[in-house]
Amino acid sequence: MIAAAEWREIERGLAQRVTALNRFLADVYTGEGAAMADDKAIHPYVTDLIR
């Protein structure tokens, strides 16, 4: 079993990754830059490397 506190941490990480993946796919299809719209989905270090 997974403790509730541990599950909340896992859930937050999964939600972040799903958001990042959705934004990446939107960028692939539209080219609008959604993946880098803020620093919540992708770590600022990564976005700085891309820009």
FIPATOR-169820 format. One line per 2 residues: their letters; for each residue x, y, z of N, C-alpha, C. Coordinates in Angstrom, 2 decimals, always signed. Layout:
// FIPATOR-169820
a	X,Y,Z,X,Y,Z,X,Y,Z | ... $
END
This chain:
// FIPATOR-169820
mi	+0.83,-1.18,+0.00,+0.00,+0.00,+0.00,+0.87,+1.25,+0.00 | +0.31,+2.31,-0.51,+0.99,+3.60,-0.54,+0.30,+4.52,+0.45 $
aa	+1.08,+5.15,+1.30,+0.54,+6.08,+2.29,-0.09,+7.28,+1.58 | -1.07,+7.89,+2.21,-1.79,+9.02,+1.61,-0.86,+10.17,+1.26 $
ae	+0.06,+10.50,+2.16,+0.99,+11.60,+1.90,+1.89,+11.29,+0.70 | +2.35,+10.06,+0.62,+3.19,+9.66,-0.51,+2.40,+9.69,-1.81 $
wr	+1.15,+9.25,-1.76,+0.31,+9.26,-2.96,+0.07,+10.68,-3.45 | -0.14,+11.62,-2.53,-0.36,+13.02,-2.93,+0.86,+13.55,-3.69 $
ei	+2.04,+13.19,-3.23,+3.26,+13.62,-3.91,+3.37,+12.99,-5.30 | +3.06,+11.72,-5.38,+3.07,+11.02,-6.69,+2.04,+11.64,-7.62 $
er	+0.85,+11.91,-7.08,-0.23,+12.49,-7.88,+0.17,+13.86,-8.44 | +0.80,+14.70,-7.62,+1.25,+16.01,-8.09,+2.28,+15.86,-9.21 $
gl	+3.21,+14.94,-9.05,+4.21,+14.71,-10.08,+3.62,+14.21,-11.38 | +2.67,+13.30,-11.28,+2.01,+12.79,-12.48,+1.21,+13.89,-13.18 $
aq	+0.51,+14.70,-12.42,-0.28,+15.79,-13.01,+0.65,+16.78,-13.73 | +1.80,+17.07,-13.14,+2.76,+17.97,-13.77,+3.25,+17.39,-15.09 $
rv	+3.55,+16.11,-15.10,+4.07,+15.48,-16.32,+3.01,+15.39,-17.41 | +1.77,+15.14,-17.03,+0.68,+15.10,-18.01,+0.50,+16.48,-18.63 $
ta	+0.55,+17.51,-17.80,+0.43,+18.88,-18.31,+1.57,+19.19,-19.28 | +2.77,+18.84,-18.91,+3.93,+19.08,-19.78,+3.79,+18.33,-21.10 $
ln	+3.37,+17.07,-21.04,+3.20,+16.29,-22.26,+2.11,+16.88,-23.14 | +0.99,+17.28,-22.55,-0.10,+17.88,-23.33,+0.37,+19.17,-24.00 $
rf	+1.13,+19.99,-23.28,+1.63,+21.23,-23.87,+2.64,+20.95,-24.97 | +3.48,+19.97,-24.76,+4.45,+19.60,-25.80,+3.73,+19.15,-27.07 $
la	+2.73,+18.29,-26.91,+1.98,+17.82,-28.07,+1.24,+18.97,-28.76 | +0.71,+19.89,-27.99,+0.05,+21.06,-28.58,+1.05,+21.86,-29.40 $
dv	+2.28,+22.01,-28.88,+3.31,+22.73,-29.62,+3.67,+22.02,-30.92 | +3.74,+20.72,-30.87,+4.07,+19.94,-32.07,+3.03,+20.19,-33.16 $
yt	+1.77,+20.25,-32.76,+0.70,+20.39,-33.74,+0.37,+21.84,-34.09 | +0.65,+22.79,-33.19,+0.26,+24.18,-33.45,+1.44,+25.14,-33.51 $
ge	+2.54,+24.82,-32.84,+3.69,+25.70,-32.81,+3.48,+26.97,-32.01 | +2.55,+26.96,-31.04,+2.22,+28.16,-30.28,+3.09,+28.40,-29.05 $
ga	+3.96,+27.50,-28.68,+4.82,+27.69,-27.52,+4.14,+27.44,-26.19 | +3.10,+26.65,-26.17,+2.34,+26.39,-24.94,+3.18,+25.72,-23.87 $
am	+4.12,+24.90,-24.26,+4.93,+24.16,-23.28,+5.79,+25.08,-22.45 | +6.15,+26.23,-23.00,+7.00,+27.14,-22.27,+6.26,+28.39,-21.81 $
ad	+4.92,+28.32,-21.76,+4.12,+29.48,-21.38,+4.36,+29.92,-19.94 | +4.67,+28.99,-19.09,+5.02,+29.32,-17.70,+6.05,+28.31,-17.22 $
dk	+6.51,+28.49,-16.00,+7.55,+27.60,-15.48,+6.97,+26.50,-14.62 | +5.67,+26.21,-14.74,+5.05,+25.20,-13.90,+5.12,+23.81,-14.52 $
ai	+4.99,+23.72,-15.83,+4.98,+22.41,-16.48,+6.39,+21.90,-16.77 | +7.26,+22.83,-17.14,+8.62,+22.46,-17.47,+9.55,+23.30,-16.61 $
hp	+10.53,+22.68,-15.99,+11.46,+23.38,-15.09,+12.13,+24.54,-15.82 | +12.28,+25.68,-15.16,+12.90,+26.85,-15.79,+14.27,+26.57,-16.40 $
yv	+15.05,+25.70,-15.81,+16.36,+25.35,-16.36,+16.22,+24.83,-17.79 | +15.22,+23.98,-18.00,+15.00,+23.39,-19.32,+14.53,+24.46,-20.29 $
td	+13.58,+25.30,-19.89,+13.08,+26.32,-20.80,+14.17,+27.32,-21.16 | +15.07,+27.61,-20.22,+16.19,+28.51,-20.52,+17.12,+27.90,-21.58 $
li	+17.30,+26.60,-21.54,+18.14,+25.94,-22.54,+17.50,+25.97,-23.91 | +16.19,+25.90,-23.95,+15.46,+25.84,-25.23,+15.38,+27.22,-25.87 $
r	+15.21,+28.25,-25.06,+15.00,+29.60,-25.60,+16.24,+30.17,-26.17 $
END
